[in-house]
Amino acid sequence: MISIVLVAVLAALAFAAFNFSQVKRKDPGTELMQDIAGSIREGADAFLSHEYQVIAKISALITVILAVVVSWQSAVSFLIGASMSATAGWVGMRIATLSNVRVSNEARTTRSLGATLKVAFQGGSVMGLSVGGFALLGLLIVYVVFGKLMGQVEPDHLVIHSNWLGIKDIPFTMTVSGYALGCSIIAMFNRVGGGIYTKAADMGADLVGKTEAGIPEDDPRNPATIADNVGDNVGDVAGLGSDLLESFVGSLISAIVLASYMAFTSARGGAAIDPELIGALIRFPLFFAAIGLLSCVVGILVLVLKKVSDKPHKELNVTTWVSALLTLVFGALAAWKLFEGMDTAAAGFRLGAFSPWLAAVLGIVSGILIGQLAEYYTSYDFGPTRKIASASKEGTALTITQGLSAGMTSVFFPVLVLAIATIGAHALAGLYGVAMAAIGMLSFVASTVSVDTYGPIADNAGGISEMAKLDGEVREITDELDSVGNTTAAIGKGFAIGSAAFAALSLFASYLYAQGGDAIGADFRLVLNMISPLTLAGALVGGALPWLFSGILIEAVAKAARNMVQEVRRQFKEIPGILTGEEKPDYRTCISISSAGALKEMKFPALISVLMPLVSGFLFGPQFVGGLLIGTTLSAIMLALFTANSGGAWDNAKKYIETGNHGGKGSESHKAAVVGDTVGDPLKDTVGPSLDILIKIMATVSLIAVSIFSKFNLMSFLG
């Protein structure tokens, strides 16, 4: 298993390095194109550098707390997780800001949609392969160093230990949970900070540039246009990669933690599971993830090597389907290899060795269905988005109303898919099966992120084409790629939300086991009674928390956007030569406004996700926090689906009108649709993605801290 994981990691990172060098060798175009791209790259690098400085200070504090209260192993694992996630985000940002201008120049020189698509996808694949490669590399280091060399995965170590404070836990579960927490911290700051940055710039550029001044999108006369392009990289590349890396790691960790506690609880119950089976249960998630990563390498290679057609949607689907199919086939072989001949019934497997594989298949199928549902509700090829575009003829109010309707109705069917998949996975392999469903959904995460990251690269390429005043045919090519990118982004958000739900559910199951090893309930798990006042109160507070979190994020975007709007208006008023093209706008001030707003406003929402389960636990104990996690997970999933789909639908309704429908660009319908898109921007790109991370980071923090606050809390002290 270790050899296969190492091969997968090396193959993914080597292929990422190859694609990076191939894209970098491409011609970056004219001097003006290079100047514009340089400004975008400079702004993105400056923001990420400042953000990582903030994260470093907070991470240092968390490391010390983990080392003192939990164990030094969990503290070191936390640093490894944070380093891997931060590195993946930096690499993704770097390639995105290098490839955007090269995509634009490829369209300029070849006038070929297929050739341009290949460059954009090759750039996006660096991010995808880095996400899968660095996530597995860090987990492999943790497994080998702490699990194998220090013996934490040996059967005699999968028992409850007490630290110097008398806090009980299974050492390896805390070690790998520390790794997951490190990934979560980076993801939260990248998503929240990136989301605030990109939407403040986008809203400022649209509200003044398009609506008031009547100039096109990405027009070089708009002072906020460079900041808008920087934001695409900050939020949709670094943020997206960190988000899915965290989901990927969280699902793997939850399966490993569940397997570890199954070993303990079965031994305590007098029917110990065979140590060989426990070892297989711990290894299988890593084995399956490695197979998925190798499958993604093949899937991405297919598109890189072949002659690409002028049908971008079809070509991108080929990569995803090849990756998924290979993962399924070889995943089945891995399950048979690891579990054949064992008494798997002891682990709750209903269909023998293939039970966890079938649970993973359910996760893959449900992910695809959720993605297709997201496409239906957000693509202008289908009814819901076209209804919004049609409503725009009657003004802004009906645009907003129709978008709200589409977003709300889009919640039910994805949740139904998740519910059926959860029931099916549990029936096949118990709670371990639910964790495997999450792993299945994310097993080809490298391909998913590659396809998704291609979108903002194409969007940036279009912006550069417009600002560099290239031929209209060039912009048509980049616009078509960007349009497909909007659809892939919506599908990616569906995957992110679905995987977050599965990962949070499986982490919550681990939480029930990890309350300190005392015999609570017949099977030594924490038992939550939903009519207990503590549990019910926790669920009520948890249900309200995502709304508070979302409100804070939207207000943060509004503050930064307000400053951006005032700055753009000021420049148009004080420098009239901007609109006539005689004078150049001050792009740097707009970049500084977005950066300052994001860095200032991202701290409070991120701290809420970490502190809420801790404060609640030390006040009210594990029952309250259990209810809190249930309420937060349910509420956040619904709200994330609503915000992602309504925002995506408003965006594509605007694009549908811009293709010449309902009056086209500049019409009253278009102005109403632009306002709808502006309302939806912070919902789909700030709130929705951040809610995914909220539920995962709360579950991870609770998993680590439950053994502490189950022993030390105010309710127990008061009796």
Disulfide bonds with the S-S distance in Angstrom:
none
